[in-house]
């Protein structure tokens, strides 16, 4: 669910305030890491959310599985796969296993 412009503005403002506070308390090296993370968050906020089938490829999932199985799976969200089994064991969810069995039997 995409954020409204007001929600995006609020998150950006909150990040700026957070960074100002953190800048006073953290060593310079850690501060640079936090700034980088904040920049990535702002980029993600500014980028429209990916629609189903165009989300990030989950870790451990091949392009072939993603294109043949994940794009049609109801467990795929814009942030990746929400199937608990796949989070623990990439490539081991039921739809992928069924796809591989059907491929071997064909």
Number of C-alpha atoms within 10 A of each C-alpha: 8 11 13 9 11 9 12 15 14 12 16 18 12 12 17 14 12 12 15 11 11 15 16 10 9 12 10 11 8 12 16 13 11 16 16 12 12 17 14 12 15 16 11 11 18 13 10 10 16 14 12 18 19 17 18 15 20 19 13 13 17 14 12 9 17 21 14 14 18 26 17 13 16 12 13 23 20 16 15 18 22 14 15 11 13 18 16 10 11 17 19 15 15 12 16 20 13 13 14 14 11 10 9 8 7 6
